């Protein structure tokens, strides 16, 4: 299968799921159900949605869960399309904020450990960072000023990006 055919297939699947969500009833009930199903499929374990500072053992489990979520999304790019659809269907993205938080946390950890390198050395991470920031802006998880960051990310160095991610993670924990 070529990458063009894979892209077409991804769009077709996402389109069918979007139409099913629209038929799911008034008030965005279909999008809400999709968000809950995504959380259950991608991260079936118990979610932690409380105060962001936890003990060391729980932090280790949380990091492992975040990496698992990030790898799952990387293996199945249609999930990005579905998350973007949920961001548009407000407030559906809030129901899967655990997934967004995990994706953001993985990016946050990466940039925290690479503050002295160049963004050009990390094209995949830069692309994922742009995706997460765009998703958060679309879902109104970030203030309007931060919603412009994906457009100008190419001028940042990793330390500045780490600072932006810190602000974004703080906003996501407060929502």
Secondary structure, DSSP 8 states (H G I E B T S, - for coil): --HHHHHHHHHHHHHHHHHHHHTT-GGGHHHHHHHHHHHHHH--S----S-S---HHHHHHHHHHHHHHHHHHHH-THHHHHHHHHHHSTTHHHHTHHHHHHHHHHHHHHHHHTTTS-GGG-HHHHHHHHHHHHHHHHTT-S-TTGGGHHHHGGG--HHHHHHHHHHHHHHHHH-
